[in-house]
Amino acid sequence: MDEEFYDSLETRSPELRQQDLFKSVREQVRHAKNNSTAYQSLFADFDADDLTDVAAISKLPITRKSDLIEKQKLNRPFAGLEATKLSEVSHIFASPGPIYEPGSSKLNFGRFARAIYATGFRSTDLVLNCFSYHFTPAGLMAESSAQALGCTVIPAGVGQTEIQVQTIADLRPSGYIGTPSFLKIILEKAKDLKQDVGSINKALVSGEALPPSVRSYFEQQDIRIQQCYSSADLGVIAYESKAQQGLIIDEGIYLEIVRPGSNDLVADGEVGEVVVTTLNPDYPLIRFATGDLSAIMEGKSPCGRTNIRIKGWMGRADQTAKVRGMFIHPEQIDKIVKRHDEIIKARLVIDWIGEADQITLQYESTSTDKSLSKSICNSIREICKLRGEAESVSPNSLPNDGKVIDDIRQYD
């Protein structure tokens, strides 16, 4: 490892990275078909050798995180998505839902090491790890990755704030890993107790938003703070470098951004749902839709890393709404759009007008056919089982926020 980069993967050319990722995705799909009962069925009509470019990979079916609860109920514990024997799984975690995830005894199994290194942690650091060790995997993921860097870890977990403060004062850890809100609680408690916790000079945070005001608070305490975007199923998806300009995609995944409710890739810069293919052979989540919204940024990071960047967490893609006793899902809006080639972009707006729910599909189109709106209304009725209106709007007028269902109802 050199001083700045975790390894040479971070600075390879985008062209080489893309070809390496295509090869890795092909190998992962082949491995999953041979070792996972779920993917054997899901990918029965796909040949791994055909996955040579972005377009081919985008044709693979998506598995949505929002469906995992029901899928796992039918096939415990991991819905058949795992590609290893249960006897080879070191842990089973239980995230809210519940959703169960496999754990591994391998170092860096959640791939936090790259994000930890980018935050300035090195083998000489003593680290206070305040991610939870209770049921969810964050604590062990972070610990395993810090140890992979050679760090010594204090497995602090969450809570017992006075003991946290005393431990910092006694042992003088140089780094913190956990949520930003809990670090703030620790610092405020230390001030109340008149304890010196100034040994902490860097922190990798995740699990919550890091607004500028909170970042500024830590910087005023002389703490270098960077964030990463991670999930219990996938580990680290993207991380911040010292440039603090967007989140750089982790080298251990293949990332796509799709229009919520669909299988369709969006253009760079357009907000959509984050879809990840992990290269973990034990739990090969392929085209796994996280339910989170983000967008790919233009250009490269000033820090010298060459992988693509995303803007970070920008909301949830699951925009399901209940209207007049009926649920409307993003997938239904996608079906309506696909029925009408004239539609460029659309969103369903739900409002409360005249003491009743009203739905209107606002759509961008280059068509001047006045009968298009009527045809769209028919599609709304057939697909959503509800009556609704259709409103043509000028091209590029709909917001770039990833919403396909916009519930603006107010009942005051």
C-alpha positions, 0 to 999 in steps of 0.5 A, a space after each residue: 500500500 502506498 500513502 494515498 491509495 489502498 491498491 492499484 485498482 483505484 487508479 487503473 484506467 476506466 477502460 481497463 476497469 470496465 473490461 475487468 468488471 465485465 469479466 468478473 460479472 460473467 464469472 459471478 453469474 456463471 458461479 451463481 447459476 452453478 451454486 445458487 438454487 435461486 439464480 439457477 432458476 432466475 438466470 436459466 435463459 441467460 448465458 454468462 458468456 453473452 455478458 460482454 457489455 453494459 447493455 447485455 448485463 442490463 437485461 438480467 432480471 433485477 432482484 429487489 431488496 423490498 422483495 427479500 422478506 417474502 422470498 426468505 419466508 418461502 426459503 429460509 434463511 437466504 431465499 436460495 440466493 447464497 452460493 455456499 453451504 450453511 455450514 460454511 457461513 460463520 454468522 447469520 445476521 438479522 436486519 429489520 424486516 426481518 431480512 437475514 444476511 450471511 456473515 463470513 470469518 474472512 477478513 474484510 468481508 464487508 469491504 470496509 477496508 478501502 473506505 477506512 484506508 481512504 479516511 486515513 486509518 493505518 496499521 498503527 491506529 487504535 480504533 473505537 468501533 461503535 457500529 452495533 454488534 447486536 444482530 446487524 452486521 455493521 459492527 463485525 464488518 467494520 471490525 473485520 476490515 479494520 483488522 485487515 488493515 492491521 488496526 487494533 479494534 475496541 469493540 465498543 458498539 452502541 450505548 453506555 456513553 459514559 463508559 465510551 468516554 472513559 475508554 477513550 480517555 484511558 486508551 486514547 484511540 485515534 479513530 472512530 467508526 460508527 454513526 455520526 450522531 453517536 460520535 456527537 453524543 460521545 463528544 458532548 458527554 465528554 464535555 459534560 464529564 470534563 474528560 479528554 477525548 481529543 485523541 480521536 482525530 479521524 472518523 469513518 461514519 455511515 448509516 445516517 446523513 452527514 449534513 454540512 452543519 454536522 461535518 463542520 461540527 466535527 471539523 471544529 473538533 479537529 476530527 477528519 471525517 469521511 462517510 461511506 454508503 453501505 448496506 447489510 446485504 452488500 457491504 460498502 457500496 461507495 466511499 468518500 475520499 479526502 476530496 469530499 466530492 461525491 462518493 467513489 464506487 467501491 472496486 468490489 462491485 458493479 453499479 448501475 442506476 435504473 429508473 425506479 420500478 423498471 429495469 431500464 438504465 438512466 443517463 448519467 446525472 439522472 436520479 434513479 435507483 441504485 442497483 448493485 452486483 456484488 463480486 462476493 462469491 458466497 452471497 452473489 447478489 446480482 443486479 440487486 436493487 437497494 431501494 436507494 436513490 442516487 445519481 452518477 456524477 460527471 468527471 473524476 475525483 480530484 483525489 486521483 481515484 478513477 472510478 465513477 462517483 455517485 452523489 450519495 443517498 438521495 431518498 428512497 425509490 420505493 414510492 408505493 402509495 395508497 389511493 382510494 383503497 388501492 396501492 399504486 407501485 412504480 412498476 405500474 407507472 413503468 408499464 404505462 410508460 412502456 405502452 406509449 412510445 411517445 412518452 419521454 418521461 413521466 411521473 404520477 402526481 397524487 393530490 387531495 382535491 375536493 375531499 378526494 384523492 386525484 391522480 394525474 400522470 404528467 408526461 413529457 412527449 414530443 407528440 402533438 397527437 391530442 388523443 394521446 392523453 385520452 389513451 394514457 388515461 385508459 392505460 391508467 384505468 386498466 393497469 392501476 384499476 383507478 381513474 386518473 388524468 393525463 397532463 402533457 408538460 414541456 420536455 425537460 420540465 419534470 424534476 430530476 429527483 428520481 420520483 415516478 410517484 409524487 404524493 403531495 396530498 395534504 389534509 389540513 
